[in-house]
Amino acid sequence: MAEQSLAAVQRIERAILVLRGHRVMLDADLAMLYGVATKALNQAVRRNRARFPPDFMFQLTAEETPDLLT
């Protein structure tokens, strides 16, 4: 059990990125963590926008996107 917990924590830590000076996770990684489709996660956030702080999410620019592939 402890090994599974450690593996899960390590997987989450690897998914955390630093963008624009903030520690973030991509929507695809969050969706996988919660066991839902990325589209469903984004739809739920859009429908419940008032529940999230204004800086909860942002969209990457075209210049930022290639940096994630390296």
N, CA, C and O atoms as a printed pandas DataFrame, in Angstrom:
     atom_number atom_name residue_name chain_id  residue_number  x_coord  y_coord  z_coord
0              1         N          MET        A               1    0.822   -1.202    0.000
1              2        CA          MET        A               1    0.000    0.000    0.000
2              3         C          MET        A               1    0.862    1.261    0.000
3              4         O          MET        A               1    0.596    2.195   -0.756
4              5         N          ALA        A               2    1.880    1.290    0.834
5              6        CA          ALA        A               2    2.749    2.462    0.914
6              7         C          ALA        A               2    3.480    2.683   -0.401
7              8         O          ALA        A               2    3.712    3.823   -0.805
8              9         N          GLU        A               3    3.847    1.581   -1.075
9             10        CA          GLU        A               3    4.529    1.709   -2.367
10            11         C          GLU        A               3    3.607    2.333   -3.402
11            12         O          GLU        A               3    4.050    3.141   -4.219
12            13         N          GLN        A               4    2.331    1.969   -3.377
13            14        CA          GLN        A               4    1.370    2.550   -4.316
14            15         C          GLN        A               4    1.190    4.037   -4.046
15            16         O          GLN        A               4    1.116    4.837   -4.979
16            17         N          SER        A               5    1.119    4.405   -2.777
17            18        CA          SER        A               5    0.975    5.818   -2.416
18            19         C          SER        A               5    2.193    6.610   -2.855
19            20         O          SER        A               5    2.064    7.715   -3.382
20            21         N          LEU        A               6    3.370    6.052   -2.638
21            22        CA          LEU        A               6    4.598    6.724   -3.039
22            23         C          LEU        A               6    4.653    6.886   -4.558
23            24         O          LEU        A               6    5.052    7.934   -5.065
24            25         N          ALA        A               7    4.250    5.844   -5.270
25            26        CA          ALA        A               7    4.240    5.910   -6.743
26            27         C          ALA        A               7    3.265    6.974   -7.221
27            28         O          ALA        A               7    3.561    7.699   -8.171
28            29         N          ALA        A               8    2.109    7.080   -6.578
29            30        CA          ALA        A               8    1.115    8.083   -6.962
30            31         C          ALA        A               8    1.646    9.489   -6.703
31            32         O          ALA        A               8    1.463   10.382   -7.530
32            33         N          VAL        A               9    2.289    9.689   -5.580
33            34        CA          VAL        A               9    2.851   10.998   -5.248
34            35         C          VAL        A               9    3.937   11.367   -6.250
35            36         O          VAL        A               9    4.006   12.511   -6.700
36            37         N          GLN        A              10    4.778   10.413   -6.597
37            38        CA          GLN        A              10    5.850   10.683   -7.561
38            39         C          GLN        A              10    5.279   11.016   -8.934
39            40         O          GLN        A              10    5.809   11.885   -9.627
40            41         N          ARG        A              11    4.217   10.342   -9.333
41            42        CA          ARG        A              11    3.568   10.616  -10.616
42            43         C          ARG        A              11    3.010   12.051  -10.634
43            44         O          ARG        A              11    3.132   12.764  -11.630
44            45         N          ILE        A              12    2.406   12.449   -9.525
45            46        CA          ILE        A              12    1.862   13.808   -9.428
46            47         C          ILE        A              12    2.988   14.836   -9.452
47            48         O          ILE        A              12    2.884   15.856  -10.134
48            49         N          GLU        A              13    4.055   14.574   -8.716
49            50        CA          GLU        A              13    5.184   15.503   -8.690
50            51         C          GLU        A              13    5.788   15.698  -10.078
51            52         O          GLU        A              13    6.189   16.807  -10.430
52            53         N          ARG        A              14    5.854   14.620  -10.871
53            54        CA          ARG        A              14    6.394   14.738  -12.231
54            55         C          ARG        A              14    5.464   15.534  -13.139
55            56         O          ARG        A              14    5.912   16.129  -14.119
56            57         N          ALA        A              15    4.171   15.549  -12.818
57            58        CA          ALA        A              15    3.194   16.260  -13.643
58            59         C          ALA        A              15    3.153   17.755  -13.331
59            60         O          ALA        A              15    2.579   18.525  -14.100
60            61         N          ILE        A              16    3.746   18.173  -12.229
61            62        CA          ILE        A              16    3.747   19.585  -11.857
62            63         C          ILE        A              16    4.833   20.309  -12.643
63            64         O          ILE        A              16    6.003   19.925  -12.622
64            65         N          LEU        A              17    4.419   21.354  -13.328
65            66        CA          LEU        A              17    5.324   22.160  -14.140
66            67         C          LEU        A              17    5.380   23.572  -13.580
67            68         O          LEU        A              17    4.481   23.990  -12.851
68            69         N          VAL        A              18    6.418   24.296  -13.913
69            70        CA          VAL        A              18    6.502   25.709  -13.543
70            71         C          VAL        A              18    6.339   26.513  -14.824
71            72         O          VAL        A              18    7.191   26.469  -15.711
72            73         N          LEU        A              19    5.245   27.241  -14.909
73            74        CA          LEU        A              19    4.943   28.091  -16.051
74            75         C          LEU        A              19    4.560   29.466  -15.545
75            76         O          LEU        A              19    3.758   29.601  -14.620
76            77         N          ARG        A              20    5.131   30.468  -16.150
77            78        CA          ARG        A              20    4.853   31.853  -15.760
78            79         C          ARG        A              20    5.110   32.086  -14.272
79            80         O          ARG        A              20    4.487   32.945  -13.649
80            81         N          GLY        A              21    6.027   31.313  -13.721
81            82        CA          GLY        A              21    6.375   31.471  -12.318
82            83         C          GLY        A              21    5.421   30.792  -11.355
83            84         O          GLY        A              21    5.504   31.010  -10.146
84            85         N          HIS        A              22    4.512   29.966  -11.873
85            86        CA          HIS        A              22    3.543   29.269  -11.032
86            87         C          HIS        A              22    3.693   27.765  -11.206
87            88         O          HIS        A              22    4.007   27.282  -12.294
88            89         N          ARG        A              23    3.469   27.040  -10.133
89            90        CA          ARG        A              23    3.440   25.574  -10.220
90            91         C          ARG        A              23    2.055   25.178  -10.728
91            92         O          ARG        A              23    1.040   25.523  -10.123
92            93         N          VAL        A              24    2.025   24.458  -11.837
93            94        CA          VAL        A              24    0.760   24.120  -12.484
94            95         C          VAL        A              24    0.749   22.665  -12.928
95            96         O          VAL        A              24    1.783   22.001  -13.002
96            97         N          MET        A              25   -0.451   22.200  -13.219
97            98        CA          MET        A              25   -0.633   20.897  -13.854
98            99         C          MET        A              25   -1.494   21.113  -15.091
99           100         O          MET        A              25   -2.417   21.928  -15.087
100          101         N          LEU        A              26   -1.185   20.383  -16.132
101          102        CA          LEU        A              26   -1.978   20.470  -17.353
102          103         C          LEU        A              26   -3.327   19.798  -17.152
103          104         O          LEU        A              26   -3.466   18.886  -16.336
104          105         N          ASP        A              27   -4.310   20.255  -17.900
105          106        CA          ASP        A              27   -5.646   19.694  -17.769
106          107         C          ASP        A              27   -5.661   18.198  -18.037
107          108         O          ASP        A              27   -6.406   17.465  -17.386
108          109         N          ALA        A              28   -4.863   17.735  -18.972
109          110        CA          ALA        A              28   -4.828   16.304  -19.287
110          111         C          ALA        A              28   -4.316   15.491  -18.092
111          112         O          ALA        A              28   -4.818   14.401  -17.820
112          113         N          ASP        A              29   -3.322   16.021  -17.385
113          114        CA          ASP        A              29   -2.791   15.333  -16.208
114          115         C          ASP        A              29   -3.800   15.333  -15.066
115          116         O          ASP        A              29   -3.950   14.330  -14.370
116          117         N          LEU        A              30   -4.490   16.450  -14.871
117          118        CA          LEU        A              30   -5.522   16.510  -13.830
118          119         C          LEU        A              30   -6.670   15.560  -14.148
119          120         O          LEU        A              30   -7.181   14.876  -13.261
120          121         N          ALA        A              31   -7.072   15.518  -15.408
121          122        CA          ALA        A              31   -8.155   14.629  -15.805
122          123         C          ALA        A              31   -7.773   13.175  -15.539
123          124         O          ALA        A              31   -8.588   12.395  -15.047
124          125         N          MET        A              32   -6.532   12.813  -15.866
125          126        CA          MET        A              32   -6.078   11.449  -15.616
126          127         C          MET        A              32   -6.091   11.148  -14.119
127          128         O          MET        A              32   -6.489   10.060  -13.703
128          129         N          LEU        A              33   -5.663   12.101  -13.325
129          130        CA          LEU        A              33   -5.631   11.946  -11.873
130          131         C          LEU        A              33   -7.036   11.669  -11.325
131          132         O          LEU        A              33   -7.215   10.826  -10.446
132          133         N          TYR        A              34   -8.023   12.390  -11.858
133          134        CA          TYR        A              34   -9.401   12.229  -11.396
134          135         C          TYR        A              34  -10.164   11.148  -12.139
135          136         O          TYR        A              34  -11.308   10.854  -11.794
136          137         N          GLY        A              35   -9.556   10.555  -13.148
137          138        CA          GLY        A              35  -10.195    9.466  -13.870
138          139         C          GLY        A              35  -11.340    9.906  -14.768
139          140         O          GLY        A              35  -12.327    9.188  -14.927
140          141         N          VAL        A              36  -11.203   11.090  -15.354
141          142        CA          VAL        A              36  -12.230   11.598  -16.266
142          143         C          VAL        A              36  -11.560   12.035  -17.567
143          144         O          VAL        A              36  -10.340   12.185  -17.631
144          145         N          ALA        A              37  -12.362   12.232  -18.583
145          146        CA          ALA        A              37  -11.837   12.734  -19.853
146          147         C          ALA        A              37  -11.451   14.204  -19.699
147          148         O          ALA        A              37  -12.081   14.938  -18.937
148          149         N          THR        A              38  -10.433   14.623  -20.410
149          150        CA          THR        A              38   -9.989   16.018  -20.360
150          151         C          THR        A              38  -11.133   16.954  -20.737
151          152         O          THR        A              38  -11.319   17.999  -20.114
152          153         N          LYS        A              39  -11.887   16.577  -21.746
153          154        CA          LYS        A              39  -13.013   17.403  -22.190
154          155         C          LYS        A              39  -14.035   17.566  -21.057
155          156         O          LYS        A              39  -14.571   18.657  -20.860
156          157         N          ALA        A              40  -14.303   16.497  -20.323
157          158        CA          ALA        A              40  -15.267   16.553  -19.217
158          159         C          ALA        A              40  -14.757   17.451  -18.088
159          160         O          ALA        A              40  -15.533   18.201  -17.493
160          161         N          LEU        A              41  -13.467   17.379  -17.794
161          162        CA          LEU        A              41  -12.888   18.234  -16.755
162          163         C          LEU        A              41  -13.020   19.703  -17.138
163          164         O          LEU        A              41  -13.462   20.521  -16.332
164          165         N          ASN        A              42  -12.637   20.035  -18.369
165          166        CA          ASN        A              42  -12.723   21.428  -18.819
166          167         C          ASN        A              42  -14.167   21.911  -18.837
167          168         O          ASN        A              42  -14.440   23.061  -18.491
168          169         N          GLN        A              43  -15.075   21.061  -19.229
169          170        CA          GLN        A              43  -16.490   21.435  -19.257
170          171         C          GLN        A              43  -17.002   21.706  -17.839
171          172         O          GLN        A              43  -17.739   22.667  -17.618
172          173         N          ALA        A              44  -16.612   20.863  -16.883
173          174        CA          ALA        A              44  -17.037   21.059  -15.498
174          175         C          ALA        A              44  -16.497   22.374  -14.939
175          176         O          ALA        A              44  -17.201   23.079  -14.216
176          177         N          VAL        A              45  -15.259   22.702  -15.269
177          178        CA          VAL        A              45  -14.676   23.959  -14.801
178          179         C          VAL        A              45  -15.410   25.138  -15.426
179          180         O          VAL        A              45  -15.732   26.105  -14.735
180          181         N          ARG        A              46  -15.678   25.067  -16.727
181          182        CA          ARG        A              46  -16.396   26.170  -17.397
182          183         C          ARG        A              46  -17.783   26.369  -16.785
183          184         O          ARG        A              46  -18.221   27.504  -16.597
184          185         N          ARG        A              47  -18.467   25.284  -16.477
185          186        CA          ARG        A              47  -19.826   25.378  -15.927
186          187         C          ARG        A              47  -19.844   25.885  -14.491
187          188         O          ARG        A              47  -20.862   26.395  -14.024
188          189         N          ASN        A              48  -18.736   25.749  -13.799
189          190        CA          ASN        A              48  -18.666   26.131  -12.385
190          191         C          ASN        A              48  -17.589   27.179  -12.144
191          192         O          ASN        A              48  -16.945   27.175  -11.095
192          193         N          ARG        A              49  -17.392   28.059  -13.088
193          194        CA          ARG        A              49  -16.315   29.049  -13.034
194          195         C          ARG        A              49  -16.329   29.871  -11.737
195          196         O          ARG        A              49  -15.270   30.249  -11.238
196          197         N          ALA        A              50  -17.496   30.144  -11.199
197          198        CA          ALA        A              50  -17.596   30.954   -9.976
198          199         C          ALA        A              50  -16.967   30.264   -8.767
199          200         O          ALA        A              50  -16.640   30.927   -7.783
200          201         N          ARG        A              51  -16.797   28.962   -8.824
201          202        CA          ARG        A              51  -16.206   28.219   -7.708
202          203         C          ARG        A              51  -14.683   28.291   -7.673
203          204         O          ARG        A              51  -14.065   27.864   -6.697
204          205         N          PHE        A              52  -14.080   28.821   -8.719
205          206        CA          PHE        A              52  -12.633   28.834   -8.825
206          207         C          PHE        A              52  -12.115   30.263   -8.777
207          208         O          PHE        A              52  -12.760   31.179   -9.287
208          209         N          PRO        A              53  -10.944   30.457   -8.159
209          210        CA          PRO        A              53  -10.364   31.805   -8.152
210          211         C          PRO        A              53   -9.989   32.218   -9.577
211          212         O          PRO        A              53   -9.779   31.358  -10.433
212          213         N          PRO        A              54   -9.905   33.510   -9.835
213          214        CA          PRO        A              54   -9.618   33.997  -11.193
214          215         C          PRO        A              54   -8.305   33.456  -11.770
215          216         O          PRO        A              54   -8.183   33.281  -12.983
216          217         N          ASP        A              55   -7.327   33.193  -10.900
217          218        CA          ASP        A              55   -6.031   32.715  -11.392
218          219         C          ASP        A              55   -5.913   31.195  -11.348
219          220         O          ASP        A              55   -4.809   30.654  -11.405
220          221         N          PHE        A              56   -7.045   30.508  -11.247
221          222        CA          PHE        A              56   -7.030   29.044  -11.165
222          223         C          PHE        A              56   -6.497   28.402  -12.435
223          224         O          PHE        A              56   -5.805   27.386  -12.375
224          225         N          MET        A              57   -6.812   28.983  -13.574
225          226        CA          MET        A              57   -6.363   28.393  -14.827
226          227         C          MET        A              57   -6.046   29.478  -15.842
227          228         O          MET        A              57   -6.523   30.609  -15.754
228          229         N          PHE        A              58   -5.230   29.094  -16.802
229          230        CA          PHE        A              58   -4.924   29.982  -17.917
230          231         C          PHE        A              58   -4.612   29.114  -19.123
231          232         O          PHE        A              58   -4.279   27.936  -18.991
232          233         N          GLN        A              59   -4.724   29.708  -20.290
233          234        CA          GLN        A              59   -4.455   28.989  -21.520
234          235         C          GLN        A              59   -3.048   29.325  -21.995
235          236         O          GLN        A              59   -2.629   30.482  -21.971
236          237         N          LEU        A              60   -2.336   28.308  -22.421
237          238        CA          LEU        A              60   -0.983   28.508  -22.898
238          239         C          LEU        A              60   -0.984   29.251  -24.225
239          240         O          LEU        A              60   -1.901   29.107  -25.033
240          241         N          THR        A              61    0.048   30.038  -24.434
241          242        CA          THR        A              61    0.209   30.716  -25.715
242          243         C          THR        A              61    0.886   29.758  -26.696
243          244         O          THR        A              61    1.408   28.715  -26.301
244          245         N          ALA        A              62    0.868   30.120  -27.951
245          246        CA          ALA        A              62    1.528   29.302  -28.980
246          247         C          ALA        A              62    3.027   29.196  -28.704
247          248         O          ALA        A              62    3.639   28.176  -29.022
248          249         N          GLU        A              63    3.621   30.223  -28.123
249          250        CA          GLU        A              63    5.036   30.198  -27.823
250          251         C          GLU        A              63    5.367   29.264  -26.649
251          252         O          GLU        A              63    6.453   28.685  -26.611
252          253         N          GLU        A              64    4.459   29.116  -25.714
253          254        CA          GLU        A              64    4.695   28.265  -24.542
254          255         C          GLU        A              64    4.504   26.790  -24.840
255          256         O          GLU        A              64    5.151   25.946  -24.221
256          257         N          THR        A              65    3.643   26.472  -25.758
257          258        CA          THR        A              65    3.296   25.078  -26.019
258          259         C          THR        A              65    4.482   24.223  -26.438
259          260         O          THR        A              65    4.623   23.126  -25.898
260          261         N          PRO        A              66    5.351   24.643  -27.366
261          262        CA          PRO        A              66    6.477   23.784  -27.760
262          263         C          PRO        A              66    7.424   23.475  -26.591
263          264         O          PRO        A              66    8.073   22.428  -26.588
264          265         N          ASP        A              67    7.510   24.364  -25.610
265          266        CA          ASP        A              67    8.389   24.128  -24.463
266          267         C          ASP        A              67    7.974   22.884  -23.677
267          268         O          ASP        A              67    8.809   22.264  -23.018
268          269         N          LEU        A              68    6.726   22.523  -23.740
269          270        CA          LEU        A              68    6.238   21.364  -22.989
270          271         C          LEU        A              68    6.663   20.054  -23.631
271          272         O          LEU        A              68    6.687   19.017  -22.967
272          273         N          LEU        A              69    6.990   20.088  -24.883
273          274        CA          LEU        A              69    7.346   18.862  -25.618
274          275         C          LEU        A              69    8.795   18.463  -25.436
275          276         O          LEU        A              69    9.195   17.391  -25.888
276          277         N          THR        A              70    9.588   19.293  -24.787
277          278        CA          THR        A              70   11.012   18.984  -24.608
278          279         C          THR        A              70   11.260   18.247  -23.336
279          280         O          THR        A              70   12.404   17.910  -23.031
